[in-house]
Amino acid sequence: MCAHPGCMERGEFRAPGAARSSFDGPGDWRWLCLEHVRAFNSGYNFFDGMSSDEIEQAQRPFAGWERETRAFSAAGGSAGPRWGDFVDPLDAISARFAEARQVRPDGRPLGDADRRALKTLGLTAEADLKAIRKRYTELVRRYHPDRNGGDRTHEKALQDVISAYTHLKAAPAFA
């Protein structure tokens, strides 16, 4: 429900809770309906409550550069990162980069195009040229119109398989 008093609409849009609250991580939010979030946005003033000197200080083009960041502070960043030290309970962030960390058993690096081609064929990074040829033959037999009664609905898949195989057999990782 909308956090505005007396409003019974659905609160779909979030707005900051307490003004000028300092927080380490996601702050306090309140949920507002479209009408009330528009009213909130039209009345929002970042500089509200600041003196003219503070406003001028915040508007300087190089404002903030005079402060040391945690990484470059004399303490050596001993304060450490916050937000729960970036715990990723669903491994959503690390899973995104897991594919890039895959290494072939022979140590040859895979490029993005190689990974896409392997994915098209349904293979992993450990596949060798023999496994690629075998999978290519299986997929061509499955998708080719001469092998499935003239059904041309799989033409795009067949083209993708042929393109992936052509790329992989010339790729340095499989040479």
C-alpha positions as a Python dict, from the first residue, in 0.01 Angstrom:
ca = {
    (1, 'M'): (0, 0, 0),
    (2, 'C'): (105, 359, -56),
    (3, 'A'): (286, 506, 247),
    (4, 'H'): (105, 841, 208),
    (5, 'P'): (-152, 877, 488),
    (6, 'G'): (-502, 790, 375),
    (7, 'C'): (-402, 660, 31),
    (8, 'M'): (-534, 315, -57),
    (9, 'E'): (-345, 277, -390),
    (10, 'R'): (-75, 20, -444),
    (11, 'G'): (276, 147, -352),
    (12, 'E'): (485, 62, -659),
    (13, 'F'): (755, 329, -644),
    (14, 'R'): (1010, 373, -372),
    (15, 'A'): (1124, 703, -228),
    (16, 'P'): (1382, 776, 41),
    (17, 'G'): (1251, 748, 393),
    (18, 'A'): (1404, 988, 640),
    (19, 'A'): (1564, 1296, 491),
    (20, 'R'): (1943, 1317, 517),
    (21, 'S'): (1977, 982, 689),
    (22, 'S'): (2328, 844, 661),
    (23, 'F'): (2337, 477, 589),
    (24, 'D'): (2576, 206, 492),
    (25, 'G'): (2386, 11, 232),
    (26, 'P'): (2034, 34, 108),
    (27, 'G'): (1854, 301, 306),
    (28, 'D'): (1509, 322, 451),
    (29, 'W'): (1255, 333, 173),
    (30, 'R'): (887, 405, 165),
    (31, 'W'): (663, 287, -114),
    (32, 'L'): (435, 536, -289),
    (33, 'C'): (176, 523, -562),
    (34, 'L'): (241, 705, -890),
    (35, 'E'): (54, 1021, -787),
    (36, 'H'): (235, 1057, -456),
    (37, 'V'): (580, 969, -591),
    (38, 'R'): (533, 1241, -853),
    (39, 'A'): (441, 1485, -578),
    (40, 'F'): (743, 1373, -376),
    (41, 'N'): (978, 1414, -674),
    (42, 'S'): (846, 1758, -763),
    (43, 'G'): (898, 1879, -407),
    (44, 'Y'): (1236, 1712, -351),
    (45, 'N'): (1525, 1949, -297),
    (46, 'F'): (1872, 1804, -238),
    (47, 'F'): (1997, 2137, -105),
    (48, 'D'): (1713, 2185, 143),
    (49, 'G'): (1853, 2284, 482),
    (50, 'M'): (2201, 2370, 351),
    (51, 'S'): (2364, 2709, 390),
    (52, 'S'): (2478, 2894, 79),
    (53, 'D'): (2840, 2797, 153),
    (54, 'E'): (2744, 2429, 179),
    (55, 'I'): (2551, 2450, -149),
    (56, 'E'): (2847, 2613, -321),
    (57, 'Q'): (3079, 2348, -177),
    (58, 'A'): (2854, 2065, -306),
    (59, 'Q'): (2826, 2217, -654),
    (60, 'R'): (3197, 2259, -723),
    (61, 'P'): (3300, 2046, -1022),
    (62, 'F'): (3578, 1883, -821),
    (63, 'A'): (3382, 1840, -498),
    (64, 'G'): (3481, 1526, -313),
    (65, 'W'): (3827, 1492, -467),
    (66, 'E'): (3993, 1643, -163),
    (67, 'R'): (3876, 1352, 55),
    (68, 'E'): (4076, 1031, 70),
    (69, 'T'): (3885, 724, -38),
    (70, 'R'): (3902, 414, 177),
    (71, 'A'): (4124, 234, -73),
    (72, 'F'): (4383, 514, -77),
    (73, 'S'): (4364, 627, 284),
    (74, 'A'): (4669, 627, 508),
    (75, 'A'): (4501, 361, 724),
    (76, 'G'): (4516, 130, 423),
    (77, 'G'): (4146, 73, 401),
    (78, 'S'): (4130, -90, 742),
    (79, 'A'): (3765, 11, 778),
    (80, 'G'): (3682, -247, 510),
    (81, 'P'): (3379, -258, 290),
    (82, 'R'): (3031, -259, 437),
    (83, 'W'): (2689, -378, 321),
    (84, 'G'): (2748, -699, 504),
    (85, 'D'): (3088, -732, 334),
    (86, 'F'): (2913, -806, 5),
    (87, 'V'): (2780, -1149, 94),
    (88, 'D'): (2611, -1294, -211),
    (89, 'P'): (2371, -1557, -76),
    (90, 'L'): (2241, -1657, -417),
    (91, 'D'): (2581, -1645, -589),
    (92, 'A'): (2419, -1417, -844),
    (93, 'I'): (2726, -1204, -895),
    (94, 'S'): (2984, -1480, -897),
    (95, 'A'): (2772, -1702, -1122),
    (96, 'R'): (2777, -1433, -1388),
    (97, 'F'): (3153, -1460, -1415),
    (98, 'A'): (3187, -1834, -1359),
    (99, 'E'): (3168, -1902, -1732),
    (100, 'A'): (3458, -1664, -1797),
    (101, 'R'): (3670, -1850, -1540),
    (102, 'Q'): (3630, -2185, -1712),
    (103, 'V'): (3965, -2316, -1826),
    (104, 'R'): (4022, -2598, -2068),
    (105, 'P'): (4213, -2902, -1936),
    (106, 'D'): (4492, -2834, -2185),
    (107, 'G'): (4519, -2474, -2063),
    (108, 'R'): (4423, -2314, -2394),
    (109, 'P'): (4210, -2002, -2345),
    (110, 'L'): (3855, -1980, -2478),
    (111, 'G'): (3722, -1661, -2630),
    (112, 'D'): (3364, -1536, -2603),
    (113, 'A'): (3285, -1660, -2954),
    (114, 'D'): (3421, -2004, -2861),
    (115, 'R'): (3196, -2017, -2554),
    (116, 'R'): (2891, -1912, -2756),
    (117, 'A'): (2963, -2178, -3017),
    (118, 'L'): (3007, -2446, -2750),
    (119, 'K'): (2681, -2338, -2591),
    (120, 'T'): (2505, -2364, -2929),
    (121, 'L'): (2627, -2721, -2958),
    (122, 'G'): (2538, -2792, -2595),
    (123, 'L'): (2896, -2867, -2490),
    (124, 'T'): (3119, -2754, -2204),
    (125, 'A'): (3469, -2605, -2213),
    (126, 'E'): (3621, -2951, -2158),
    (127, 'A'): (3506, -3074, -2500),
    (128, 'D'): (3772, -3172, -2752),
    (129, 'L'): (3753, -3169, -3132),
    (130, 'K'): (3635, -3531, -3141),
    (131, 'A'): (3341, -3453, -2907),
    (132, 'I'): (3259, -3143, -3113),
    (133, 'R'): (3247, -3346, -3435),
    (134, 'K'): (3028, -3611, -3272),
    (135, 'R'): (2781, -3356, -3136),
    (136, 'Y'): (2778, -3169, -3469),
    (137, 'T'): (2683, -3489, -3654),
    (138, 'E'): (2404, -3562, -3404),
    (139, 'L'): (2256, -3215, -3438),
    (140, 'V'): (2281, -3205, -3818),
    (141, 'R'): (2099, -3536, -3837),
    (142, 'R'): (1832, -3404, -3603),
    (143, 'Y'): (1775, -3071, -3778),
    (144, 'H'): (1842, -3141, -4148),
    (145, 'P'): (1521, -3148, -4361),
    (146, 'D'): (1639, -3457, -4553),
    (147, 'R'): (1658, -3653, -4227),
    (148, 'N'): (1330, -3539, -4065),
    (149, 'G'): (1077, -3578, -4345),
    (150, 'G'): (1126, -3240, -4511),
    (151, 'D'): (1039, -3041, -4196),
    (152, 'R'): (1200, -2699, -4247),
    (153, 'T'): (1103, -2553, -3909),
    (154, 'H'): (1453, -2620, -3773),
    (155, 'E'): (1643, -2433, -4046),
    (156, 'K'): (1762, -2157, -3812),
    (157, 'A'): (1889, -2412, -3558),
    (158, 'L'): (2068, -2601, -3835),
    (159, 'Q'): (2235, -2282, -3956),
    (160, 'D'): (2344, -2200, -3601),
    (161, 'V'): (2490, -2549, -3552),
    (162, 'I'): (2682, -2532, -3881),
    (163, 'S'): (2811, -2185, -3798),
    (164, 'A'): (2920, -2294, -3449),
    (165, 'Y'): (3100, -2602, -3582),
    (166, 'T'): (3274, -2402, -3855),
    (167, 'H'): (3395, -2154, -3595),
    (168, 'L'): (3514, -2418, -3348),
    (169, 'K'): (3708, -2632, -3592),
    (170, 'A'): (3914, -2326, -3688),
    (171, 'A'): (3947, -2191, -3331),
    (172, 'P'): (4301, -2189, -3184),
    (173, 'A'): (4174, -2352, -2862),
    (174, 'F'): (4082, -2666, -3057),
    (175, 'A'): (4363, -2673, -3314),
}
